[in-house]
Each structure stands twice: as C-alpha cells, then as structure tokens.
Amino acid sequence: QVQLVESGGGSVQAGGSLRLSCEVSGYTYCVGWFRQAPGKEREGVARILRNSGNTDYAASVKGRFTISQDYGKKTLYLQMNDLKPEDTAIYYCAAGRPGYCVLSATFYDYWGQGTQVTVSS
C-alpha cells in the first residue's frame, strides 16, 4: 500500500519561497505534485519519474518550481520560488499508476492529505 504525507505549506508574500515535502512509503513509479484552488479543478504542477529522475512541469510554474527527490527516494520535494498570488492552493503529492508519468490527475491512484499554500500580494 502506498502512503504519501505532505508538509511544508504556509503563508508567504509574493516573490517569496516555500519548500514542500512529501514522505513516501511503498513502491512508486512516478510522483506528481498537484494543486487545487477554491472553485478550480485540480491542476498538475510537476512530476518526477522515480528511477530516472526525469521531470516535467506545467507551463505556469516552469522556471520557478523544482521537483526533486532525496538519495534514498523516501522524500520528494517541491521547491517553489518567486511565488505569486495565483499559486495559492492546496498542494497534493500523488503516486502515479505504473507505466504512466504525466501531469493528469486521472493517472494517479494514491494521494496525500494536502498542504495549504497561501501567497499574499
């Protein structure tokens, strides 16, 4: 059974930075970070293919956010720089279905509980 636990959310002013963590237990082929703002659909932000470390990002965060994993691959991170008010959302990490590593929530079967990120202007 895969379990994911996020941490590191909080409140920051525009232009600031936050680093989210995701503790993972169980085998995962791909892990993604998603976010959901009130009244909006869940959006894929970044994903990492666990064995190769290959990454991909949504256009809205490319150049500002970085997904990474530690050497033991138990913890994944989302470094968020130059945060904007539109980045405000609940952020989730999720484990992707084996064989798939895309930014669509449809292909992720296990989800963490989420962590709130609030960016003020």
Solvent accessible surface area in square Angstrom, and as a share of the most:
residue,aa,sasa,rsa
1,Q,174,0.77
2,V,21,0.12
3,Q,117,0.52
4,L,10,0.05
5,V,82,0.47
6,E,6,0.03
7,S,58,0.38
8,G,38,0.37
9,G,30,0.29
10,G,29,0.28
11,S,94,0.61
12,V,32,0.18
13,Q,133,0.59
14,A,50,0.39
15,G,50,0.48
16,G,22,0.21
17,S,58,0.37
18,L,34,0.17
19,R,133,0.48
20,L,0,0.00
21,S,21,0.14
22,C,0,0.00
23,E,94,0.42
24,V,10,0.06
25,S,52,0.34
26,G,49,0.47
27,Y,148,0.56
28,T,10,0.06
29,Y,64,0.25
30,C,0,0.00
31,V,0,0.00
32,G,0,0.00
33,W,0,0.00
34,F,1,0.00
35,R,17,0.06
36,Q,60,0.27
37,A,24,0.19
38,P,123,0.77
39,G,91,0.87
40,K,140,0.59
41,E,154,0.69
42,R,83,0.30
43,E,66,0.30
44,G,11,0.10
45,V,0,0.00
46,A,0,0.00
47,R,32,0.12
48,I,6,0.03
49,L,43,0.21
50,R,16,0.06
51,N,126,0.64
52,S,81,0.52
53,G,30,0.29
54,N,77,0.40
55,T,50,0.29
56,D,56,0.29
57,Y,41,0.16
58,A,17,0.13
59,A,95,0.74
60,S,60,0.38
61,V,0,0.00
62,K,125,0.53
63,G,82,0.79
64,R,29,0.11
65,F,5,0.02
66,T,70,0.41
67,I,6,0.03
68,S,46,0.30
69,Q,40,0.18
70,D,47,0.24
71,Y,222,0.84
72,G,52,0.50
73,K,76,0.32
74,K,135,0.57
75,T,13,0.08
76,L,0,0.00
77,Y,42,0.16
78,L,0,0.00
79,Q,58,0.26
80,M,0,0.00
81,N,63,0.32
82,D,73,0.38
83,L,1,0.01
84,K,76,0.32
85,P,57,0.36
86,E,121,0.54
87,D,0,0.00
88,T,37,0.22
89,A,2,0.02
90,I,65,0.33
91,Y,0,0.00
92,Y,29,0.11
93,C,0,0.00
94,A,0,0.00
95,A,2,0.02
96,G,7,0.07
97,R,91,0.33
98,P,91,0.57
99,G,56,0.54
100,Y,101,0.38
101,C,21,0.12
102,V,63,0.36
103,L,45,0.22
104,S,43,0.27
105,A,35,0.27
106,T,95,0.55
107,F,60,0.25
108,Y,9,0.03
109,D,73,0.38
110,Y,82,0.31
111,W,78,0.28
112,G,11,0.10
113,Q,116,0.52
114,G,13,0.13
115,T,20,0.12
116,Q,85,0.38
117,V,0,0.00
118,T,50,0.29
119,V,8,0.04
120,S,54,0.35
121,S,125,0.81
